[in-house]
């Protein structure tokens, strides 16, 4: 997904954190990729966690996955409507952006 390339550039520019941004076509790709690991109980635990985390997404929307490998390791998922939150997470870490309605 070329139109999200700037998120990967933004993540690479963060000197104080090691981030990885991946754009996936839908949540089923994430679940299948995890199940393909075939590492017994660890795969089952991750599968349960992923299914819980991805429950709020429908099966047909792109998902932005941001992995933070520095300090307190964290994985966050965002949809296109949460793009501001994704950028905020890349720049600041945790929390969400408050927007005026």
C-alpha positions as CSV (number, residue, x, y, z in Angstrom):
1,X,0.0,0.0,0.0
2,X,2.1,2.8,-1.4
3,X,0.0,5.6,0.0
4,X,1.0,4.7,3.5
5,X,4.8,4.8,2.8
6,X,5.1,8.1,4.7
7,X,4.2,6.2,7.9
8,X,7.2,3.9,7.4
9,X,9.5,7.0,6.7
10,X,8.1,8.7,9.8
11,X,8.8,5.6,11.9
12,X,12.3,5.3,10.5
13,X,13.0,8.9,11.5
14,X,12.4,8.2,15.2
15,X,15.9,8.0,16.7
16,X,14.8,7.1,20.2
17,X,12.6,4.2,19.3
18,X,12.8,1.1,17.0
19,X,9.5,1.0,15.1
20,X,8.2,-1.2,12.3
21,X,5.1,-0.2,10.3
22,X,3.2,-2.7,8.1
23,X,0.1,-2.3,6.1
24,X,-2.0,-5.4,5.7
25,X,-5.0,-5.9,3.5
26,X,-7.2,-7.2,6.3
27,X,-7.2,-8.8,9.7
28,X,-7.4,-12.3,8.4
29,X,-3.9,-12.0,7.0
30,X,-2.6,-11.2,10.4
31,X,-4.3,-14.1,12.0
32,X,-3.2,-16.6,9.3
33,X,0.4,-15.3,9.5
34,X,0.4,-15.9,13.2
35,X,-1.1,-19.4,12.9
36,X,1.6,-20.2,10.4
37,X,4.2,-19.9,13.1
38,X,3.3,-23.3,14.5
39,X,5.0,-22.8,17.9
40,X,2.4,-24.7,20.0
41,X,1.1,-22.9,23.1
42,X,2.8,-19.6,22.2
43,X,0.9,-19.5,18.9
44,X,-2.4,-20.3,20.6
45,X,-1.9,-17.5,23.1
46,X,-1.0,-15.0,20.4
47,X,-4.0,-16.2,18.3
48,X,-6.3,-15.5,21.2
49,X,-4.8,-12.1,21.9
50,X,-4.8,-11.1,18.2
51,X,-8.4,-12.1,17.8
52,X,-9.4,-10.0,20.8
53,X,-7.3,-7.0,19.5
54,X,-8.6,-7.3,15.9
55,X,-12.3,-7.9,16.9
56,X,-13.2,-4.2,16.3
57,X,-12.0,-4.3,12.6
58,X,-14.2,-5.8,9.9
59,X,-12.6,-8.4,7.6
60,X,-12.3,-6.2,4.5
61,X,-10.4,-3.0,5.6
62,X,-6.7,-2.3,5.5
63,X,-5.0,-2.5,8.9
64,X,-2.0,-0.4,10.0
65,X,0.2,-2.5,12.3
66,X,2.9,-0.6,14.3
67,X,5.4,-2.6,16.3
68,X,7.5,-0.8,18.9
69,X,10.6,-2.9,19.7
70,X,12.2,-0.4,22.1
71,X,11.7,-0.3,25.9
72,X,8.3,-1.6,26.7
73,X,7.6,-3.6,23.5
74,X,4.1,-3.0,22.1
75,X,2.0,-3.8,19.0
76,X,-0.8,-1.4,18.0
77,X,-3.4,-1.7,15.2
78,X,-5.2,1.1,13.5
79,X,-7.6,1.5,10.6
80,X,-7.8,4.3,8.0
81,X,-10.1,6.4,10.2
82,X,-7.5,6.3,13.0
83,X,-4.6,7.6,10.9
84,X,-4.1,10.5,13.3
85,X,-3.8,8.1,16.2
86,X,-1.2,6.1,14.2
87,X,0.9,9.1,13.5
88,X,0.6,10.2,17.2
89,X,1.7,6.7,18.3
90,X,4.7,6.9,16.0
91,X,5.7,10.3,17.2
92,X,4.8,10.1,20.9
93,X,4.3,6.5,21.9
94,X,1.1,5.9,23.7
95,X,-2.3,7.6,24.0
96,X,-4.8,8.9,21.5
97,X,-5.3,12.2,19.7
98,X,-8.2,14.3,20.8
99,X,-9.9,16.0,17.9
100,X,-12.6,18.6,17.9
101,X,-16.0,17.5,16.7
